[in-house]
Amino acid sequence: MSLSDAPSEDAPDDSMTTDQVFDLLGDGQRRRAIAALRARDGEADLDELAEATAAREEDVEREQVDEDQRERTAAMLHHAHLPRLEDANVAEYDPMAGEVELTEVAEDLDPYFEVIESHSEV
């Protein structure tokens, strides 16, 4: 995958422009979900991901996330963020099994997360 301002004619179908990367990472909850997946070796079930994402949002330990927070976060992930990550080829989501896994394309986000994490934004 190539990160550029415009896809070239030789770019693979899964290439993203810089604008697409920033658009994808521009939403805080989606960014925290990706960070939570990265911390879990790239895969989690929806409930684990929702709990980890909510904990990052509230800056608390996972055990401190209540069921209501987890369910609200799971709904947002299921209906908005995970389909968006799938559309960008960054993650694969099986809604029937409730399983989420980052793809190889997600590795191209590593430089952005290094900067984000150095500023404690996830």
Summary of the structure (lengths in Angstrom):
residues: 122
radius of gyration: 14.4
end to end distance: 23.8
largest distance: 48.8
contacts: 346
relative contact order: 0.17
helix: 59%
strand: 12%
